[in-house]
């Protein structure tokens, strides 16, 4: 059907396709192609280096191009087993940081661009568009449409985007199926033989998160073999999750590997790379200051020494050349500094560490340089996806763009404009500084800075820098600079969360007015109760959790008890009805924070208000613009607050709220005989118009709510009346603990015994064997007698109860309740 649609599409229409244009517009900013301007100048192999490894991988490309296409064409799906014997559709190129993987991938991409290259994608840890898999499949699909030069394949991809544009926002697994696999299935397999087949993916380890790396590999491996003719060259560091994936038995037989070790004459390649690099310094970049230097410079012995120090790492040679050839340096002097460094430990990175120390020590103000670098690195933490949720992005997450970094650093450290650029002027061999941004060129430099054993006085303790910025942020939340104030309010919590607990930090945390900051977070939600109340609880909980990590438990302890509310208008008096309704609503929000409704209702999740209505609660409340929530009024600041100048604080007691909510749950369970015999699964899978939300919630959460409720005799009596209807109620042992907490003269021992027996029985009802059926039969006879007696005595709330089908759990509960009542 798809092929027929493609054939009927005129070629001119395909060439002017709006769908492919949409696909391109979606990925245009990514810059992940091997020839993207974003990556210019890309790392490439010197023409005389890496010849052996390039030859081996090129042989794999040519061999699989011949074998794979021939078997697909001759045997089709039935010949998959025969073709698998000869082809390995995945090649893994791996090695440590700085070994030259990206240069090899780039060189191969350029060589094969007009022959076998079907697509390319180069990940980058520092680029938000290329440090995650979001655009990977779309880039591959677009490359296939354009680079393969096959009108049918292009039309198939165009058709896939045209018929379902939402695929551009789908998960990568779905995208791979619809934008790669299905287009290949839509064209004749005979045409596969002439198509480019190699997809080069570089830097998979720079895709943040082990789960993302695993998802990429799983998706790609799902398309090899008989579904597509594609072959994947994947370059990465041997990170654990990647290494383990390639080591799995199903993947070994279809994968070849190349490890970048000295087996590929790495030392010789580094020698060639250094020799030509120094030649360029003498003849091009520094020809004026090097005119009087005797040639050859440096002598062959010096290059041999540098090759030995490199320990097989191209990054070492690259760093040496950049350091010696820096624009305003004297190359001879710089090289003497490099050669004068002691050999130190023979570890692979020891010489690189010594070189990094030399680069850092060349700066006159070393303390300021480390302060700036540490600040840049912890700012990067606040930009990381790992902390977005903690940073409350729903309330206006402040993203620091690359071009803002230097400006923010100077403001946070109270430095004059231009101080960062001047301080880092001698660091260009390890840093890329451009247009207000600072980028670390090599991960090995970060590894050096974060390891105190290697970096010594240059060690960057990120936890300590987070502590310093947390204290700075708390002081500038009302700063006159909008950008600085916005950064402080959005990033303060992350800095606190990641900070080292020092005496100064803890002291300031105990006194800081977080209520004002939280109110600022929620400023755009104050008009809508359905947003304001749950998000207030969520924000308070996040702050309580972070503060507790610094041994400050006042927030978490207070949040277990209740919260304060005041009117925003001094003339507004909060009625008892409003306060009572807020108790119920906030108690539900607290319960849903620990057990979210989407966990109880996975198929269709109702709102909290829907649940309350289904529980029979009639909530009347003012606009949230008229009230203000606060956890600690003693720290509340009147400045920049919506609360009235002289607020009257009312305490919302969560315990009373749990009691009222538990009461509603018990009545809902007891007063809904028409649905009490539905299974919990049936209740939870009801659609958006269902009236069973309250019942399902009550059965799931009643025990927990009782457990946190005050010891109230009326609530105990309500539970007693509901005993026969507790069909599938969870965690009844908590109900027992609540009953046992009453004073001795108020305890209901028969009810405790019944609850205990019911709790024990609930674990035995999974398998109904013969003895269980016999027990149920006995229970049925006793229940029948009990119901007849209740009807005779006029104790039945609803005579229809006796006509409803009874589940196994109902029988047990009625059996236990009969003893309790009689």
N, C-alpha and C positions, 0 to 999 in steps of 0.2 A: 504493500500500500504506500509506504514511504517512497519506495523507488519509483512507483508510478507517478506520484506527485512531483518528484524531482524531474523525471523525464518530460513532464508536461510544462515545466517552467522554462521560458525562453532564456537563452544564455545572456542576452542583454539585461534582462531583469535581474538575473543572479549577480551580474557584475555591479549593478547599481543597488544592491540589496540594502535596505534600511536595517535589516536584522543584523547583518555582519557589521554595519556601521555602529549599531548599538553595542554590539560585543566589543568592538574596538574602543568606543568611548568609555566603556566600563574599565578597561585595562590600560588605557593610554598613559595614565600617570604612574603606573607601577614601575616601569623601567627595568624589567627583569630579563629582556632579551639579551643575547650575547653582544649585540651591537647597539644597545641603548645608550643615549647620551648621559643618562644618570650614572653609568658605570665608567665613563670616560675619564682618564685613559684606563682601560681594563688591564689586569695582569696578564702577561703573555710569556710564553717560553722564549728564551733567547734562541735564535735560529740554530745554534750549535749545541743546545742543551736538551736534555730529556728525550733524546732521539730513540733510545731503547724502549722506554715506556710508551711513547707515542706510537712507535711501530707496533708494539704488542696490541694496543687498544685498536689501532687502525685495522690490524689483521682480524680482530674480533668483529669489527663493523663489516668488513668485506665478506668474511666467511659466513656470518649469519644472514647478511643480505642475500647471498646466493642460495644458501641452504634453506632458509626460512621461506623465501618466496616460492622456491621450487616445490617444497612439500605442501605448502598451502594450495598451490595451483594444481598439482597432480592428484593429491589425495583428499583435499578438503577436510571436513570434520572427521571423517573416518580415518584419515592418515595422521591424526595428531600424535598418536603414540610413536609412529615411525619417525616423524619429524623431530620429536623430542629427543631422540637418541643423538641427533647431530647438532642441534642448535641450543644455545644458552641465551635466552632473550634479555637477561639482565647482567650488567657488568658493574661491580662495585669497586670504585677507586677510593682507597682510604689511606690515611696517614695523619701524623700529628699536626698541630697548628704550625703554619709557616713552612710546611713541606712543599708547597707549590701546587696543590690540587687545583685551585681556581685557575692558575696559569695554564695547566694542562687542559682543563675543560674548555677554556677560552680558545686555546690554540686549535683544538680539535673541532670546535664549533666553526671557526673561521675556515679551516681546511675543507670541511664537509658541507659548507653552506649551500653550494650549488650541486651537490651530489646526493649524499645520504641523510643530511640533517632535516628532520621533520619539525622539530620544535626545540626550544631551549628556555630554561628558567634558572636564574641565578639568585638564590636566597641571600639575604643580608641581615645580620643580627641587629644592626643599627637603623635599618629602614623600616618604619611601621607598615609599609605596603608589601615588604618582602621578607618579614620575619615571622610570617604565619602562612598557612596554606590557602587562604581565602581566594586568591587570584590564580593559583597554580593551574587548575584545570581549564579555566577560561583562556589563559595565555596559551596553553598547549592546543586547545581547540582552535583558537584564532590562527596560530601558526600552521596547523594542518590545513585550514581553509585557504591560506594564502601561499605558503611555501610549497605545498605538495603539487600545486599546479594541476589539480584534477577537478574538472568542473562538476562531476557527480558528487565527489566528496564535499566540495565546497557548498553545493546546493543542499546536501543532506544536513550539514551543520547550520546553514541558513534556515532551513525548514524547522530544525529543532528549536532555534531561538525564536523564530516567528510564531510558531504554534504555542510556545510556552515561555514568554519572556521572563516569567518568575524564576526560571531555572538559573538565571544569573545571580540569584540570591540564595540558592539552595545549598545544601551541604555538598562537600566535594565528592562524596561517594555517589550522590545522585547526579551531579554534574558530569562525572566521568562516564557514567552509564549513558546519559542522554546526549552529551556533547562529543563523546569520543567513540564508545563502543557501538552504539546504535547507528551512527553515520557510516561506520565501516561495514556493519551488517547490511546496510541499505544499498551498497554498491557491489557489483560482481567481484567475486574473489579473484577472478583472472586478472583484474586490474591492479590487485595488490602488488603484483610482481614489479611493476614499474614505479611504484611510489617510494619517496624517501621514507626511511623507517626509524631513524635513530632520534631519540629524545634525550637531550643532555640536561641533567638536573644537578646543579652544583650547590654545595654548602647546605645540605639537608640538616646538618647539626646546628645551623644558624636559624632554623625554624624553631621558634621558642616553644618549649614544652615537649616532654617525651610523648605525651598522648598525641600531639599534632604530628610528630615525626612518624609514629606508628600508623596513624590514619593515612598519611601520604603513602607509605609503603604498602599498606593493605590495599588501598585503592589501585595503585599502579600494578601490583602483582595480580590483581583481579582482571587486568586487561591484557596480560601476556598469554602466549599460547595460541589458541584457536580463535579467540574473539577478535583480535586485531593483529596486524602484522608488525606492530611497534616493538622496538627494542630500546631499553632504557639504560643509559650510562648515568650512574648515580655516584657523585663524589661527596665525601664527608669525612669528618673525624670519626674514629671508631668509638662513638659514644655507646654506653651500655645498651640502651634500648635498640639502637640501630644494629649493633653487633649481634645482639640476641636474636633479632628478627632474621637477619641473614643466616644465622646459625641453626634455625629451625629446619628440621628434616625435609618438609615439603619444598623449602626454598633452595636447598643446597644443589639439587640436580639441575636447576635452571639458572644458576648464577655462576659466573666466573669472577675472580677477584684479582685486583692488583694492589699490592701494598707498596707504598713509596718508602723503600728502604735503600741502603747503599748497594743492594743487588743491582740497581739500575744506574750504577756509576754516578751517584749523586755528588760525590766529592769532586769528580772531574767536571761535572756540570757547574757546580758552584765556582770552581776555579775559572772556567770560561766566562761565567757571568761577572765575576769580580774583575777579571782582566779587562773585559770590554767596558765595564762601568768606569773604572779608573781612567781608561783611555778617553772616554767621553768627557770626563772632568778636565783632563789636560788639554784636549784639543777643542772643546766646545764651551762648556759652562764657565770655566775659569782660565781660559787661554791667556788672559792678560796677566794674571798673577803667577801663572805657572810657566811663563816663557823662559825663565832662567834656570828651570829645574832640569838636571841631567836625566836623560832617558836611558833605559826604560824606568819609568816610575809607576808604582813602587817596584823594587827588585822582585825577582821570582821567589826568593826566600820569604819575603814578607807576605806574598799572596799565599804561599804554602802554609804559613803560620795562620793566616786568617781562615783558610779552608779547614784546618784542624780545629780551630776554635768554634767554627760553625756547627760542628757535630751533626752534619747532615741537614741542618735547617736553613732553607733559603731565606727565611725571615731575618736571620742574623746577617747574612751578606747584604740583604736589602737595607737593613738598618745602618750598617757600616757605611754604605755608599751614600745614603741620604744624609747621614751625620757629617761625613767628610765633605760632601759636595753641597752643603747648604749654602744658599745664595751669598750670605755676607760672612762666610768663613774663609780661613786660610787653610786649604786642603792639607798641606804638609804638616802644619801644626795640629790639625784635627787628627790626622792619621797617627802622629806621634803619641797623642793622648790615648788613642785606642790601643796602640802597641805597648804602651807603658803600663797597661792594666795588668795586675797579677792574674796568673792562670786560675788560682782558686781550686774549688772542688771540680773533679772531672765529670760532674753531672751534665746532661745534654744542654741545659739552659744556663749553666753557670757563667759562661762567657757573655751570654746575652744579658744576664743580671748585672754583671760588672759594667757592661756598656751602658745599660739603663742608669746605673748609679752615676756614671760619668756624665751622661746627658743632664741628669737632674742637678748634679753638683756644679755644673757650669753656670747655673743661674745664681745671681747675687743674693736674691731673697728666696732661699729655699723654703723657709717657713710659709711664705705667702703662696708659693707655687703649690705646695702640698695642700694648703687650705683651699685653694681654688679647685684643684683636681678632685679633692674629696667632696667638695660642695657640688661640683658638676655630676659626680657619680651618684650621689644620693638624690639629686634632682631627677636623674634618670630612673631611679627606683619609683618615684611618684608617677612617672610617665608610663611605667611598665604595665602591661595588661594584668599582671598578677595582683595589682593593688587597686584596680579600677573599682571593683565592688566595694572594697573597704572605703574607698574615697567617695562613696555616695554619689556616683556619677549621675544617678537619676535626678539629682537636685542641682544640676548645672556643672558637671565635671569640667574643670579648668585644665585644658591641655596646653602644655608649654611647647610651643613650636620651636623647631631647631634655631630659627633666627632670633628667638627671644632669650636663649640660654645665657649668653654672656651678660646681657642687660640684667636679668634676674639675679645672677651670681653677684654682680657688682652691687646691686641694691641690698641683697641679703647680707653681704659682708661689709656694707658701708664703705665701698671703695669708690674712688673717683672714676668718672667715665674714661674708658680706655685703659684702665689699670690691668684688666685681665689680658688684653691683647699684648700689652707690653711685657707683662710677667711671663707669658708663655712664648715669647718671641724665639727663644732658643730651643724650643721643643718640637719644631716642625718635623723632625725625623721620626717622631712617635705620635704626633698629633696632626690632625687636619683641621686647620682653623680658617673659617671662611664665612663671611656674611653673618656674623653674630653667632655662629655655631662652633662647637668644638667636638671633634670626633676622634676617638682613639683608633689609631691605625691597626694595631695588632692586639689580639687577645692575650698574647704572651706578656705584653706590657701590663695589662690588668692583673694577670696572674702574679706577676712580680710585685705589684703594689699591694695586693691583698694578702701576701704571705710575709709575715713579720720576720721569718727566718731568712728570707732572701733579700728583702728590701731594707731591713734595719731602720734607720732614722727616717726613711721615706715611706714607711709602712702607713697605709691608710686603713684605719679602723672604721669601717662604715657605720657600725652601731654608735660609735662616739660622735661621728659627724651627724648622724640622725638626731642624736641628743642635742647637739648644738643648734641645729636648725629648728627642732621642735621648740626650744626655748625662744629662739628668734621669732618664730611664727606667733607664739603666744603674746609677744610684745608688740607686734605690728598689725594685729587684726583690725585696728582702727586707723591704720596709716593713711595719709592723704593720697598716696599713690594708688590708683585703682588697680593696676596690674599686680603690685606687690601685695595689696590687701586681698585681692582675689586669690593669688597663689597661697597666701598664708592660711586663709580659711578653708581652701580646698585640700591643701597638702599637710596641714598640721597633724591630722589624725594618723596619716601614714608615717610621718616622722616619729610620732610618739610610739606607734606600734613597733617600729623597727629600732627604736633607740635603746641604748644601754641605760640601765637604771642607775642613775647617780643620785647622790643626796640632793644636789641642787635641783635636778629635774623633778624628783618626787615632791620636794617642797613647793615648787611652783605649780605642779599639777594639783596639789591639794587646795590651792588658793585661787586657781584660775576660774574665770566665769565662762564655763562651757555652755550655759543656758543661752547666752546671747549668740554664740556661734551656731548652736543648733537651731535657734529661731531664724537665723539668717539662711541656713540650709533650707528651711521649710517655708520660706517667704512666699513661694509661688504655689503652695498647696493649701494655704490657709482658707481659701474660699470653699473648699469641698471636703466635707467631713469624711467621705469614703476614702479619700487620699490622705488627709491630714492626720487622722488618728492612727491608722496602721503605720504610716511612715514615721510618725513621731516615736512610736514604740520601737520601730526598727532602728532609728538613729540613736535613741537612748541606749538600746541594748548594745549597739556597736561601740559606743563610747565606754559603757560599763565594762565590756570585755577587754578593751584596750587598756583601760586604767587598772583593771585587775591584774594584768600582766606585769604591772609595776607595784604590785602589792597594795594597791589602793582599792579597798573593797566597799567603800562607803556608797558608791553609785550602785554596784550590783546588789548590795544589801538593801538599799533604799528601794530599788526597783522591784524587789520581791514583795515589798509591803504596799506600795502605792505611789501615786503621783499627785502633784498639786495643780490646781486649776484656778485661774482668776479671770475676771472679765476685762476686756480691752477698753471698756467704757466704764468710768467710775459710777455712772448712773444705773448700769445694768446689774440687776440682782439675779443671781443664779438660783432658780427655784429648787426645791427638794426633788421635784420630778426630774429636772434636768440633771442634777447631780446623781440621782439614782440610776437614770438611764446611762450616764457616762460610766458609772461603776460596772454595769453589765457589758457595755461596749468595750471598755478598756480591758476587762477581764478576758473577754473573748479574744481581743488582739494579743494579749499576753500568752494565752493558750495556743493561738495560731502561730505565734512566733516560734514556739518550740515544736509544735506539730502542725505544719502548714496544711491548709485545706487541699492543696493539690496533691498531698500525700494521701489524704482520705478520699478524695474524689479525682482520680487520675483521668477519667474520661471527659468530664466536664466539671470545671471548678467553679462553684458559686462564689459570690462576694460574701463578705462577712455580714453585710446587711441582709442578704438573701437568707443566710442561715438563721439570723435572729428572727426574721419574719416567719420562717418555717417553724421556729421554736415557739411561736405565739407571742413574741415580745412586741409591744407597741412602743417604738422609740420616737420621742418628740425631742427635738434638739434645736438649738439656735444655729445660725451660721457660724462656722468656725472662725469667721472674722471677729466674732464677738467674744471669743475665749482664747486663753493662752495657757499652754501646758508648760510645767517646769518641774524638775526633779528636786531642786534644792533652792527654795526661795531666799535663803540667807546669802547665796552667792548671786542672786538675780540683780542685774544692773538695769536701771531705768533708761539709760541712754540707748538709743537705737532699738527700743523695744516697743512692741505693740501693746503691752500691758499698760493699764492706767497708772498714773503717777503714784497713787496710793492704793495699790491693789489689795483686795480682800482675798486671801488664799483659802481655798477649800481643799481638804485632803480627800482624794479618791482612794478609798480603801479597796485594794484588789481582793482581799479575803472576803469582804462583803459581796463584791462582784462575783467571785467564784460561787458563793452560796446562792445568790440569786440565779446565776446561770445553771447551777446544778439543779435547782428547784424546777426551772423551765425544762431541763432535760428529763427529769423524772416524770413530770406531767405529760410531756410529749410522748414518752415511751408508754405510759399507762393509758393515755386517752386516744391512742391511735390503734384500736384493735383491728381495723381493717387492713393494716399494713404490718402488724407486728410479726406475722409469720413469713414475710418475705425474707429471703436470706440477705445477709449484709452485702454480698456481692451484687445482688439485684438492686439494693438501695443505692449503692455507690455508683452504679452504671446508669442511673436514670438521667434523662436529658435535661436541657435547660429550663423546661417548664415544670419540672418535677416538684411536688410538694413533700418529697421524702428526705430532703437535705437535712432538715432539723432532726428527723428520726434517726437517720444514719449517723449524724454527728453525735447525737445523744448516746446512742449505743456504744460508740467508739470512745467517747471522752468523758462519760458520766463518772466513771471510777476515779479518774484523775482529778476532776473538778471537786468531787466529794473529799478527796484526800487533802486538798488545800483549803477546804471550807472550814469555818469555825464550828465548834461543837454546839450544835443547835438542836434542841429536842423536836422542834417542828419539822426540821429537815430530816431528822431521824425517822419521824413518823411518816413523812412523805416517802422515804425509801421503803418503809415497811409495807405501805400500800402498793408499791410498785413491784414488789418482789415477784409476783407471778408472771410478770411481763418482761423480765430481763432476758430477752432472747438474744444470745450471742454477745452479751456485754463483755467487754474486754477488761482484763486486769482487776478482777474482783478482789484479789488479795489486798489491793489498796483500800477498797471499801472496808474490808475487815480491819485493817490498821486504823482507819478513821473511827470505826465503832469502838474499838478497844481503847481509844484515847479518852473516852468519856469517863467522868468520875464513876466510882463503883456503884453509887446509888442511882446512876442514870443509865448504866449499861443494860442493853437488851441481849442477854445471854442466848436465848433461843434463836434470835435473828443472827447473832454471830456464828452459832453452830450451823445454821442453814447456809450462810454465806460461805463458811469454810468448806462445807460439803459440796456446795455448788462449784466453788473454785477448783476443788480437787476433781470433780466430775468433768469439768470442762476440758481436762487433758485426756479424758478417756473416751470421748465421743467421736474420735476420728474414725475408728473402725468398729462397725456394729456387728459383733459376732453373735453366735447363738445365745450365749449367756446374757449378753446385753439386751437382745431382743426379749428374752424372758423377763429381765428386769423391767424393761419398758412396758411389757404387757401388764405386769403387776402394778406399775405406777399408773397406767391408764385406768385400771379398775379403781384404784384408790382415788385418782383424780375425779372420775365420774361420780363417785360417792360424795366427794368434797363439793363439786359443783352443784349437785342436787341439794345438798344441805344449805349451801350459800343462797340458792334461789329460794328455798323454803323460808330462810330467815330474812329474805329481802336485802341481802348484802351485795348482790351483783349490781355493778354500775351500769352494765349493758347486757341485756339478756341475749343479744346476738353473739356474745362471747362464746357460748357453748356450741354454736353451730360452725365456728371457724375451724379450719384444719389446724392441728397442733403439731409442731415440730418436736423432734427429740429433746431439744433443749427446753422447750416450753414444758414438756412433761416432767422433766427433772425439777424445774423451778416450781411448778405447781405442787409437786410432791413434797418438796421441802417447805414451801409456803403453807401447806395444809397443816403440817405439824406446828408451824409457827403460830398460826391463827387459832387452831383448836387448843 
